[in-house]
Amino acid sequence: MSKKKAFALRLDPVVHSAIERLAAAELRSANAQIEMLLREALADRGIALAPGKPPRRGRPKKDD
């Protein structure tokens, strides 16, 4: 189960389209692309964050 905070985000359609194109080119979802862009912007401003957990790949274990 993901422990990420969910919230509504209203974007200008032009910005959303640009994010979708960039995400597709980098093989990410638009949501993951937005999170990456926000992390980069925070780092550029000197705000350090703990690295995000890498996505889980493959089938879940039978115990999950």
N, C-alpha and C positions, 0 to 999 in steps of 0.2 A: 504494500500500500504506500502510495506516495505521500510524503509529508510536506508538500509544497503548498504555498498559500495561493488560493484561487481568487481572482477578482476580475471584474469587467474592465476592459480597456477600450476606450473609444479612440479610433485613429482616423485621420484623414484618409479617404480611399486611395489617394496617390501614394501616401506613405505605406499603407498596407500592401499595395501592389508591388512596390519596390522591395519590401521585406519578403514577400512571397517569392519574387524572382531570385533574390539573393539566397534565400533558404533553399530553393530548388537547386541552384547552382552548387551549393555546398552540401547537398544531400541532408538537410535538416528540415524539421517542421518549422512553421512560422513561429510557433511558440518558443521553440528552442533557439531560434535565430534572435528573437527579441531578447531573451534572457542573456544570450551571449553578447549582444550589442550593449545591453545595460551593464553587464560585468566589465566590458572593455571601457565604457564611458566612466564608470566608477574608478577603475584602475588609473585612467588618464588623469583623474582629479586627485589621485593619491589616497583613495579609500581602499584599503586592503580587505579582501574577503577570503574566507576559507575556500579552497577549490571545491567545485561541485563534484558530486559523485558521478562517475561515468555510468551511462545507461547499462542496464542489465541486458545481456544478449542471450539468445537461444531460448530453449524451453525451460520453464520453471522446474525446479527439482520436485520430486514426488512428495517431499515433506512440506512444501510451501502450501 
